[in-house]
Amino acid sequence: MKKIDLKVDGMVCSGCENRVKNALMNIDGVAKVNANHKKNLVTITLKEEIDKNILENAIENLGYEIIKED
């Protein structure tokens, strides 16, 4: 299984973590989601290959910002 780490800005509490988890778990192919608002980190475990943009868009649609790493 493949893991993707995304830096996410705007999560401030466990409620934010749950919103992100729920949105990502509704995407086919996502096996597990771990969100940590203190580290601004979302780790997504995939069952199958998924376009990273789909995952990022799901998070951004909730009002959070993806921090792009150079």
Residue pairs with C-beta under 8 A, 6 or more apart in sequence:
1 31
1 45
1 46
1 47
2 45
2 46
2 49
3 43
3 44
3 45
3 46
4 43
4 44
4 46
4 52
4 55
5 41
5 42
5 43
5 44
6 41
6 42
6 43
6 44
6 55
6 56
6 59
6 66
7 40
7 41
7 66
7 67
7 69
8 20
8 35
8 40
8 41
8 42
8 59
8 64
8 65
8 66
8 67
9 40
9 64
9 65
9 66
9 67
10 16
10 63
10 64
10 65
11 17
11 20
11 35
11 37
11 40
11 64
12 37
13 37
14 37
16 35
16 37
16 64
17 35
17 36
17 37
18 35
19 62
20 33
20 35
20 42
20 59
20 62
20 64
21 33
21 34
21 35
23 58
23 59
23 61
23 62
24 30
24 33
24 42
24 44
24 55
24 58
24 59
25 33
26 58
27 50
27 54
27 55
27 58
28 48
28 50
29 46
29 47
29 48
29 49
29 50
30 44
30 45
30 46
30 47
30 50
30 55
31 45
31 46
31 47
32 44
32 45
33 42
33 43
33 44
33 45
34 42
34 43
35 41
35 42
35 43
36 42
40 67
42 59
44 55
56 66
59 66
60 66
